Structures are given as structure tokens and as C-alpha cells.
Amino acid sequence: MLYNAAMRIAQLAPPWITVPPAGYGGTEWVVQQLCDGLVANGHEVRLYATGDSHTAAELCALFPAQMPDRIGVTPYDARQVSFAFADIEQSGFDLVHDHSGFLGVAFSRYLATPMVHTVHCAFDEFAYGFYEQFAQEVGYIGISEYQQSMAPPGMDWAGLAYNAIAVEQWPFTPEKDDYLLAFGRVCEAKGFHHSIETAKRLGRKLIMAGVLQEPYREYFETQVAPHIDGDQIVYEGEVSDERKRELFEHAHAFLFPITWPEPFGLVMIEAMACGTPVVAMRQGSVPEVVDDGVTGFVVDADDLDAFEAAVGRVGELDPAVLRRTVEQRFTVERMVADYEAIYRRYLDR
């Protein structure tokens, strides 16, 4: 059967964070934009997410509200997937698109409807073993070439779709303030300690913002908090979406000295959309997202001397080129079109 017309698609989100997220949450932004884009293109979409979510799709919820404090507590995850599967079996969908983590894939064999699954995580030692065991269970969608290159052999890849942002919602200005910005989940993997060290070496102001989750509190208290003085080194905590965009718009540079193989990293394109150069370490998908010497600078991992030197060069870059690059490569329209094409190819196998 050729799926060239409108499709009936079930989208399954994790139960932890609302769609779209009020604060932290990259996957949830992707799900929200994808659902709304598919509906705008004439598809019938049902989203399984928490009841406080907002979407153009039909919303179907087991849990009334998000519960970020229970992330990873398996009984909730299991209940969400079971609830969604039972409803999907009665509803006659063409396709299920799973974003929920591991349980949807593990139990997909009990679902008659074909399933694709976006791999939103990196292939660490835990995820690698899972995807190795279930390599042929569903059609997998990667979010970067690097991520796919690190996968277990034999995975049934249905396609690749880079993440995206609604570019028009991100303010652009070529005129920047003098502060450096570090933003994201406050943990060692995001390299906040490297950002602090760089700012101190350069004598520059650093503004940090992002969610602090309990598992990373020791890192924060030992490697971040002792340096916060409220003047040169500032931490604003988890900020509103409005404040986040303001910080990205006016930053002299966005620092991204990550220490792990980031499979994509939405914050990089958020910065670029604002015309703010990205200075990043060569980890994971960073070289795919940042054009070295054009939209930012990419230096070898843990080379703080090179990282510091790159911060000093961001004035060479044209903010308008950064914005234009995001408009060409990372729009919601492009992402939705990529997913539609993947769906059709998978269903036409």
C-alpha cells in the first residue's frame, strides 16, 4: 500500500514532562513541534502525553499532570505505555511513533500497528545493550549521523531527522552584550566547570542557567557553587522561556564545552538562531551542527587553551549568517517533512 495521502499517526511521549515543556525538556519540544506540524499538513494525530500538555493533535492522557520528580520511576512509564497501547489497538492507526524511552520498543511486538522510534539518547553502556537486543524490533530514527554511527550493528534504521526549532520564535539581534552564557541541565556532562574556568581565565562575566536535578547536586555544590559570586559568575537557576530567549539573544557567545557524546543538542541551534556564536568542544554531533569558523568554533575535547582562544574570536563571525543557517537547516517545516518521508518509506516497505 502506498501511503501518499493523509495518515493516522499515534505519537507516544514520556509521562514525565509536559508537552511542550515549561522549562527543561528537549524531547518534549520536538514532540510538540512534530505533532502540530503533522496536523497542519492534514494528518490525523493523537498524542499520548500528560493532561497538562498543549497540542494541535488530539490529546489522550492517563496522568493529569507532569511529574518531573519521578523521572525514571518505571511503574509510571509502564502504565503510560500500557494505557497508550490499549487505546491504539482499538483506534486503527497507520503508524505509532514512539518517543517514550525503552518500554514502547520492548513491548512493540504485542502491538499490531507498525512502530517507529526516535532514539533521543546517546548509546551509553546501558542503552547500547538494549538497542542491541531489540535491533530489529521497530524502525529506528536517528537525530544525527554521529549518533547512528555509535549504534549497535544491525539496527533497523528507518531514517535520520535532525531536531528543529520554531526559528521565528527566537529573537535575533546582531548587537551583543559582553557576557558569556552557559545553559542546560547543570551537570558535569554539560561542562559548566569548563565554562567557569574559561570565564575566569578571560576575566569575562558568565551567566549560567538551567535546571538542577537531585542526582547532580554534589557536582553543583563542589564544582559550580563555590565559584558563584553574583557578579562575574552568576547562576540564575531554571529560568522562564522568556528569560531563556533573552539570555540567548544578547550573549556575546554561548559556551558548550560538553564532556559527553551529545546526540544532538538543541541549545546550539537556539543560540545560532539568535545570532549568538557557539563555542563548543568536539563531542558527539557538535561538528554536524556547528560549522567551524562560520556559525561558531569547535575545538578538541578538554583543550581549554583552544576553547579560550576560540571565545576570543567570535567577533569574526556574522550573526546574520548564523540565523540564516538555522533557517536553512533546522526549521520545524524541514523536520516535519523529514519525518513524513520516513513514515511513508517505512510503511511502503
Secondary structure, 3 states (H helix, E strand, C coil): CCCCCCCEEEEECCCCCCCCCCCCCHHHHHHHHHHHHHHHCCCEEEEECCCCCCCCCEEECCCCCCCHHHCCCHHHHHHHHHHHHHHHHCCCCCEEEECCCCHHHHCHHHCCCCEEEECCCCCCHHHHHHHHHCCCCCEEEECCHHHHHCCCCCCCEEEECCCCECHHHCCCCCCCCCCEEEECCCCHHHCHHHHHHHHHHHCCCEEEECCCCHHHHHHHHHHHHHHCCCCCEEECCCCCHHHHHHHHHHCCEEEECCCCCCCCCHHHHHHHHCCCCEEEECCCCHHHHCCECCCEEEECCCCHHHHHHHHCCHHHCCHHHHHHHHHHHCEHHHHHHHHHHHHHHHHCC
